Amino acid sequence: MTKLHKSTAHVLEVCDQTIQENRGTQAPGGPDTDPHGAADTYIVGDVSVPRPTAITFKAAENISQAVGYAAEIGFPLQYNLTIDWPDDSKHYHDQILRELAKWQRYNMSKAVFVWCREAKNGPHSHILLSCPPKMKPRLDKLVVKWLKRILNCRSLPTRAKWFRSIHKTGDPAEHIANRVLYILKGAATDTRLHFGIDKAELTYIRGKRTGMSQALNVSARRRAGAAVPSGLRRPTKEMLEAARERDRLKDEARAAGSFTSPYSSTVTPAA
């Protein structure tokens, strides 16, 4: 992480603490600023910092439905590609998606992936994608080649890329679903409650936070008669009450020594 990233993270930390203690003054922009557009800012001392941008309920719905649709059409997103970027420019992210889409269309007939951008500990992208297992080693080498060209470097920095199967044992669908929850940890509080996401990671992202390939988008799913977003801007009161009851029952099951996975009918021993 560069000094700039450390400084930005520290300022955002201070900003959040200041907001919580009601010592900040909201700058022009208002609380209803589009979270995928220009974020409203807060004044911390003499520094104006952007407010963390949360993944919206609609975007979280869209991602989860796209992942389910990918499995329905025979392209489960069983691989996770995480890439650390040198700065927060979306240019790098867009380029790797273009290369991946071209490769998938040529080798698999269609591009099938979803993605999320994050900024904690430095800018990075999570991409959940489909790939025939026998072709994964070849794709792994190509990703390295693409990144070297995109970043204009002879060798990649240590741990700049992480590309592996989401599951090795157990129920693949359950592992994929859990990974989806992980990449949606930047969602707003009510959205995390509805989806059952325990981890929270709110950071400022310049530009779009989440997306998917054309073959999995809303238009493609609507044509196929598959699930599309509900149109709600946030979970309803009833949805949140149901989520709290679900979590209460889950906590009781854990306390009793077992819990039921939300993605399968099996009862899993508590860790």
N, C-alpha and C positions, 0 to 999 in steps of 0.2 A: 504494500500500500504506500502511495506517495505521501509526502507531507501535506499536500493539498487535501487528500482524502481524509487524513487524520484530523486536520483542522476543520474540515466540513463536518465530519462526524461529531467532533467536540461541540461545535457551534449548534448543531441540531439538538444535541443532548441538553445543552444549556437552554436552548429555545423551548424545548418540551417542558423542562422543569419550571421555567419562568411562566409558561402558559398555565401549568397546573397550579401555580401559586398566585395566579392572577396579577402578576407584576408586569406582564407584557401589554403593549398597546397594539391593537390590530391595525395594520396598514390598509390602504384602499384595496378593494377586491372582494371583500365580503365572504361570509362562511359558505355560500353556495357556489363558489368558484368551481368550475369543471375540474375534477381531479385528474383528467387526462389533458388538460390544457394548462394555462398559466396559473400556478397555485397562488393562493393568497399568502401574504407575507406577514411576519411579526417583527417588531422592533425589539431587539435584545441589546440594551445599552445603546451604542451607536451603530449597531450592525443590523441590517435588514436581511432576514433569512427566509427561504421558502418553507412553507408548511409541508410536512410529509404528505405524499400523495397515496391514497389508499386505492386498492383494487375495488371497483364498484361491484354491487350485487349482480348487476346484469352481466358484467365481464366474468365473474366467477361462475355464474350459471352457464354462460357460453362455453367456457373452458371445460367444465365438467361434462356438459352434453356432447361436446366435440370428441372428448376422449371416449365416451360411451359409444358414439356413432362409429368411431374408427374401429372399435372391436366388432361392432355389428357387421361392418362391410369386409371384415377379414384382415384388417390391418391394426392389430393391437399395438399401442404405443409402449412397447416393452423395454425400450432403451432410454437412458437419461444422459444427455450431453450438457455438461456445465462448462462454461468458458469465462475466464476472468479477462477483463479488458483493461487497457492502459489508462483510459479515461472514460467519461460518460457520453462520448459521442455515439449516437445511434447508428452512425455510418458503418462501423464494424459489424454490429449485430445484423443489419440489413444484408450485408454482403454474404455473411455465412449462411443466412437463410436462403438467399438466391442460389448459392452453390448446392446446398442440400436439396432444394426443390428440384433443380435440374437433374441431380443424380437420381433422386427417387423416381422422377417421371420416366427417365430412361431405363432404369433397372426394375421398377416396380409398377409402372403404368400410371401412377399418380403420386403427388406429394402429400404426405400425411404426417403432420406434426402440430404440436401446440407449443407455445413459449411464454416465458415470463421474464421480465427484466427486474433486477434488484440492485441495491447499492451498498448494503451493509458490508463492511470490510473491503470496500472497493466495488466498482461497477462489474456486474457479471450477468450472464444469461443462463437460464435453465430451458432446455429444449427436450420435450418428450417426443420420441419419434419411433416410427416403425422401421424395421429392417430385417430381412431374412437372416437368421443366425449365421449361415454359412458365408454371408457377404459382410458381416460386421468387421472382421479384421481388415478387409480391403477399404471399407468406409472409414475406419479409424485412421488409416494411413493417409487417406485423402483429406480428412479433416485437418490433420497436421499440415499437409501441403497447402491447403487453402488458407489456413491461419498464418502461415509464414508469408504468403503473398499479401494477404490483407494487412498484416501488421508490419510488412516490409522488414523481416528479420530472418537471419540464417537458422536460428534455433529458437524454440519456444521457451519462455521463462519456466522455471520449475512450478509444477502444479497449475499451469495456465489452462489445462484442459483435463476434464474428467469425463470419461465415456464408458459406460458399462451397462449391463443388464440391470433392470430394476428388481428382478427376482431371480433367485437360483433354486429355491425350494418353496414349497407351499403353494397357495392359490395365486396364480399370476394376476387375476383380476383384482384381488384384494391388495396385492402389492402395488399395482398401478394406481388404484384408487387412493391408497395412502400417500403415494408420491404426488398425486394431484393436490391433495390437501396441503402437502408441504410447500408446493410452489405457490399456493394461494394464501400463504401466511401473511402477505402484505395487504390483505383485505381489511375493510372497516370492521369495527367491533361486532356489530349486529350480524354482518355477513359471516364472520368467523364463528359466531355462536350458532347460526343456522346450519352451517356445514359441519360443525363439530371440529373446528380447527383450534387446537390448544396453543400452538406457537404463534406469537405475534411479532412481526418485523415491519414496522412502518418507517419508510425512508422516502426521501424526495427523488423522484425519477423525472427527468426531462423527456417529454414525449410519451408515447403509448407504453403502457406497462405490460399488457398481455396481447396475445393474438394467436392465429392458427393459419394453416395452409388453406388454400381456396377449396380444396376437396372436402374440408370439414366445416366450412363456415355456415352461417345461418341460411344462406340461399340454397346451398347444397343439401342441407338437412331438411329444409322445407320442401324441396322438390322430391326428396325421398320419403317424405311423411314421417321424419324422425323428430325428436324433441327440439324445440326452439325456446329461447328465453321467454319468460312469462310476461315481460313488460313492466314488472314491478321495479321501482327504483331502490327499494330496500325491503327486507323481510317484513311481513305483517306482524301485528301483535300476537295473533294466534300462532303463527309460525315460530316465533321466538318462545312462546310459552311451551309449545311442543318440544322445542330444542332443549329447554331447561329441564323438562320432565325426562327426556331421553338421557341427558347427562346425569340427572339424579339417579336414575335406574342403573346407569353404567357404573356410577360411583358405589352404589350399594352392592352391585355384582362383584366389583373389585374387592370391596371390603370383605365379602363372603369367600373370596379366594378364586374367583373366576369372573370373566366378563365375556359378553357376546360381541363378536365383531360386527360392526354395522354393515359389512360387505359380504358376510357369509352366515350360514345358519349354524355354524359350529361354535361350541363353547370352548374358549381358549383359556388355559390356566394362566393366572396372573403371574407377571414376572416377579 
